[in-house]
Amino acid sequence: MSKKRNVISGVAYHIYQRTRPGKLIFYSARDAIVYFTMAMILGSKYGIRTVGICIMPDHMHHLEIPSDATGLSGYHRELNGAFVREFNSDCGRKGPLFDPLAPFGSAPKYNDKSIRTCIAYLANNAPERHLCSRAEQYRWNFLAYYHDNHPYSSPIVLRRASYRLRRALKEVDLLHCQRRHLGYRNIDRLFSCLEQKEKAQLLDHIIFTYNEIDLDYAVSFYKSYEAMVAAVNSNTGSEHDIPEERGRGSDAVYRQMCSAATGSGMVHRAKDVITLPLGSKLELARMIAWKTGPDMWHLSRFLHIEEETLREALFA
């Protein structure tokens, strides 16, 4: 039985969300969009003040301030449950994604120094795992959206935009006004007929529209946004209060694995490796290991196979 979680209203908490048992869940922007828009909509429902989020390929971090003692657990319970249902429906799998005995780790941050350290820790997850060189370059810690609504795409000029893009923008705005998150079906329909440039513009628009992260509060611990980014990039931060599993090597290998999987002809989307029969997974594992190197830890997470099973099959 898990230990009762003592939550103090108005105190900032670092939340670390584990997968079960350490499997990849964010294969593409589709997965991250669903989770992020859910998190933003449900956060306001439960009175959660989100100071920071970092979505990594196999785990998530939040820095948030609950308005009451029950909101924190209720928020993450509903967020996790809703995301798992969407995720499973999208790829045809069953069962939980998160460990029911340890649903999430939490650590209170009582003073300014500990909050600053946590901000740096969240923001630097991606550079630490070699997904980018500077914290603000990583889309899924959302730093770049502080004062820019299109940090990873060109500005949208509506009078010059295609009808398809204008229609997609209008639907996103409507769903947000209705306080509804974007599901996989919404995403696939919205992006299906767009050109690559338009897809980048729409992705930025979705994130900026749904973004309710209180970065002003995060910046208030520094002199300015620029000072915060400079401090974050010079200090990785640390977290000793949550027993987080440490990553091994570079998570950039997941991008190589996704490319190898879709290029194999065995799956249309990288995420579909989850539901392949075991024999097909092992066949794909041999090919990916040959192309990207025999990293059993990352490969087992990517394919949703126990590392021991994978190692025995590949090196028998």
BELBELRA-V554791 format. One record per pair of residues at least 6 apart in sequence whose C-alpha atoms are under 8 Angstrom apart, sorted by sequence separation. I is the first residue (numbers start at 1). J is the second residue. If there is no record, write none. Layout:
# BELBELRA-V554791
I,J
I,J
This chain:
# BELBELRA-V554791
19,25
25,31
26,32
43,49
54,60
55,61
66,72
88,94
109,115
126,132
127,133
132,138
135,141
136,142
138,144
145,151
175,181
219,225
222,228
261,267
262,268
267,273
289,295
300,306
301,307
43,50
53,60
54,61
88,95
127,134
131,138
136,143
137,144
144,151
175,182
221,228
262,269
300,307
53,61
54,62
127,135
135,143
136,144
158,166
191,199
261,269
262,270
273,281
52,61
53,62
126,135
219,228
261,270
52,62
53,63
124,134
289,299
297,307
300,310
51,62
52,63
124,135
191,202
259,270
296,307
50,62
51,63
52,64
84,96
123,135
126,138
258,270
261,273
50,63
51,64
84,97
123,136
139,152
50,64
51,65
285,299
296,310
49,64
50,65
296,311
48,64
49,65
48,65
49,66
48,66
49,67
80,98
123,141
266,284
285,303
47,66
48,67
122,141
46,66
47,67
123,143
264,284
46,67
47,68
168,190
281,303
32,55
48,71
168,191
261,284
47,71
48,72
46,71
46,72
48,75
261,288
46,74
260,288
282,310
286,314
46,75
164,193
165,194
273,302
274,303
26,56
27,57
164,194
273,303
274,304
26,57
257,288
260,291
282,313
25,57
26,58
43,75
282,314
24,57
25,58
42,75
165,198
169,202
176,209
24,58
25,59
168,202
172,206
176,210
23,58
24,59
257,292
22,58
42,78
169,205
173,209
256,292
22,59
42,79
165,202
19,58
253,292
18,58
19,59
39,79
18,59
38,79
17,59
18,60
257,299
16,59
17,60
154,197
16,60
17,61
153,197
254,298
16,61
38,83
156,201
253,298
257,302
15,61
16,62
155,201
14,61
15,62
153,200
154,201
251,298
14,62
15,63
35,83
152,200
153,201
254,302
13,62
14,63
15,64
34,83
152,201
248,297
13,63
14,64
12,63
13,64
150,201
153,204
12,64
13,65
152,204
12,65
151,204
11,65
12,66
150,204
10,65
11,66
63,118
149,204
150,205
9,65
10,66
31,87
63,119
149,205
9,66
10,67
8,66
9,67
10,68
150,208
9,68
149,208
8,68
9,69
62,122
7,68
8,69
61,122
7,69
6,69
7,70
145,208
7,72
52,119
54,122
53,122
54,123
56,125
146,215
52,122
56,126
54,125
143,215
23,97
20,96
21,97
20,97
21,98
19,97
20,98
21,99
19,98
20,99
18,98
19,99
17,98
18,99
18,102
56,140
18,103
55,140
17,103
18,104
54,140
55,141
17,104
18,105
53,140
54,141
16,104
17,105
53,141
54,142
15,104
16,105
52,141
53,142
15,105
16,106
52,142
14,105
15,106
14,106
15,107
13,106
14,107
136,229
13,107
14,108
90,184
135,229
13,108
14,109
12,108
13,109
11,108
12,109
86,183
135,232
11,109
12,110
86,184
135,233
2,101
11,110
119,218
134,233
1,101
2,102
116,218
12,115
14,118
116,221
32,140
124,232
128,236
112,221
123,232
124,233
120,231
120,232
124,236
119,232
120,233
124,237
120,235
121,236
120,236
121,237
120,237
121,238
119,237
121,239
129,247
117,236
118,237
131,250
117,237
118,238
129,249
130,250
131,251
117,238
118,239
129,250
130,251
131,252
129,251
130,252
129,252
107,241
106,241
107,242
106,242
105,242
41,179
105,243
41,180
41,181
38,180
38,181
37,181
38,182
37,182
34,181
34,182
33,182
34,183
34,184
31,184
30,184
30,187
53,213
52,213
50,212
51,213
52,214
50,213
51,214
52,215
49,213
50,214
51,215
49,214
51,217
52,218
51,218
41,210
37,207
40,210
40,211
40,212
37,210
40,213
33,207
37,211
91,271
91,272
93,274
93,275
91,274
92,275
91,275
57,251
57,254
16,242
16,244
27,258
27,270
58,301
27,271
23,300
24,301
23,301
24,302
22,301
23,302
24,303
24,304
23,304
